[in-house]
């Protein structure tokens, strides 16, 4: 007898996988991306089927890891398969007798081998992209790199991380509409990933009309007030609120909300090494602005980011930090 | 011979005819999914006709069987489905039993699984039209 929550999660996962397969069979330009979105949703539903199980056996854990990995392979998501999903299969395999694990993995092992081969094939044809991935330096776009990223996304349209990077590069090139479309793709594929929420927030004031942008920020601010927002969301919120405040709409309210977000970000768990310094720069700068004074680069020195102050051509500490931050909220020393 | 009423299907699920038209007309790199999708459909028909009272609870893409009838931990029951566009019965036999060079067919993949207690295989070929539904475990 299967418990009702599990039965419903299984049903949802099954329907999503069938819908994805039907979308692929239907064809058309967006078929692979649409199918990838459905397969990602199926992978999340599969995860729920395990979460609602009472004391799952090691075999059930392995079966679930295999199924989630298979969904992401079918969902053309190179980064998540290679960095997370396959690792989960290998880890779950250790808890199962070798013979049983081999029998369960017969299909996924072949799929994974073919997937890695396909990934290597694409990287061989995209040398600039390959070099940027290996150097972990995808922050800055260029025409040749972006051409190769587009080529990669044709083969792996389910890779949310690469869509978010492409969005950043579109933004650097001044194409706001394309940046918005690309970040929406990343968000559709992985709505639970807050990094993409933060990146989307940065684009909200640039892409949406002011009233709509402010309404969206108000919605996110309730999360911050509740203490539910993490550093990604707080970071995106500060940048977005500042942009809107500069447009002159409800400046005082937006700056106060940004100050709350900066302080919430400072307190958030799971911060990256430079996060506390960045959020402290935001907080001190916003306090100065709310007091009617202009923040100076002195704030950067006080927060331990003096090296950014010496290299900067401008005097606004928040603008310096925001301009030197890469897609994934790391300070870009090479910029 | 299996048949269906297209207009009635359209009434039950709007958009079916347009989707079928797109599947037939569009050129896509992913056309192999058509045979797979048809195999799932035929397996579901087989389940409803020859396994009265049994219901498909979900589909799997990563490990056999493809269609689960029962997902009890350690006692999985299901139907593995596969489709071929050509080759007839001999192609289906290879799917089921494997070849001399690669002997791991669907049957052995399912029988050697300790967590699977009941398994059926539903195989289908477009031309010549052949289909099989057989129980391979226990």
Boltz contact constraints between the chains, C-beta under 6 A:
constraints:
  - contact:
      token1: [A, 10]
      token2: [B, 57]
      max_distance: 6.0
  - contact:
      token1: [A, 10]
      token2: [B, 58]
      max_distance: 6.0
  - contact:
      token1: [A, 13]
      token2: [B, 58]
      max_distance: 6.0
  - contact:
      token1: [A, 14]
      token2: [B, 58]
      max_distance: 6.0
  - contact:
      token1: [A, 14]
      token2: [B, 59]
      max_distance: 6.0
  - contact:
      token1: [A, 17]
      token2: [B, 59]
      max_distance: 6.0
  - contact:
      token1: [A, 17]
      token2: [B, 61]
      max_distance: 6.0
  - contact:
      token1: [A, 18]
      token2: [B, 59]
      max_distance: 6.0
  - contact:
      token1: [A, 21]
      token2: [B, 33]
      max_distance: 6.0
  - contact:
      token1: [A, 21]
      token2: [B, 37]
      max_distance: 6.0
  - contact:
      token1: [A, 24]
      token2: [B, 30]
      max_distance: 6.0
  - contact:
      token1: [A, 24]
      token2: [B, 33]
      max_distance: 6.0
  - contact:
      token1: [A, 25]
      token2: [B, 23]
      max_distance: 6.0
  - contact:
      token1: [A, 25]
      token2: [B, 33]
      max_distance: 6.0
  - contact:
      token1: [A, 25]
      token2: [B, 34]
      max_distance: 6.0
  - contact:
      token1: [A, 25]
      token2: [B, 37]
      max_distance: 6.0
  - contact:
      token1: [A, 26]
      token2: [B, 19]
      max_distance: 6.0
  - contact:
      token1: [A, 26]
      token2: [B, 22]
      max_distance: 6.0
  - contact:
      token1: [A, 26]
      token2: [B, 23]
      max_distance: 6.0
  - contact:
      token1: [A, 27]
      token2: [B, 26]
      max_distance: 6.0
  - contact:
      token1: [A, 27]
      token2: [B, 28]
      max_distance: 6.0
  - contact:
      token1: [A, 28]
      token2: [B, 26]
      max_distance: 6.0
  - contact:
      token1: [A, 57]
      token2: [B, 73]
      max_distance: 6.0
  - contact:
      token1: [A, 57]
      token2: [B, 74]
      max_distance: 6.0
  - contact:
      token1: [A, 59]
      token2: [B, 115]
      max_distance: 6.0
  - contact:
      token1: [A, 60]
      token2: [B, 73]
      max_distance: 6.0
  - contact:
      token1: [A, 66]
      token2: [B, 62]
      max_distance: 6.0
  - contact:
      token1: [A, 66]
      token2: [B, 63]
      max_distance: 6.0
  - contact:
      token1: [A, 67]
      token2: [B, 60]
      max_distance: 6.0
  - contact:
      token1: [A, 67]
      token2: [B, 62]
      max_distance: 6.0
  - contact:
      token1: [A, 70]
      token2: [B, 61]
      max_distance: 6.0
  - contact:
      token1: [A, 70]
      token2: [B, 62]
      max_distance: 6.0
  - contact:
      token1: [A, 74]
      token2: [B, 61]
      max_distance: 6.0
  - contact:
      token1: [A, 100]
      token2: [B, 114]
      max_distance: 6.0
  - contact:
      token1: [A, 103]
      token2: [B, 112]
      max_distance: 6.0
  - contact:
      token1: [A, 103]
      token2: [B, 113]
      max_distance: 6.0
  - contact:
      token1: [A, 104]
      token2: [B, 63]
      max_distance: 6.0
  - contact:
      token1: [A, 106]
      token2: [B, 109]
      max_distance: 6.0
  - contact:
      token1: [A, 107]
      token2: [B, 63]
      max_distance: 6.0
  - contact:
      token1: [A, 108]
      token2: [B, 62]
      max_distance: 6.0
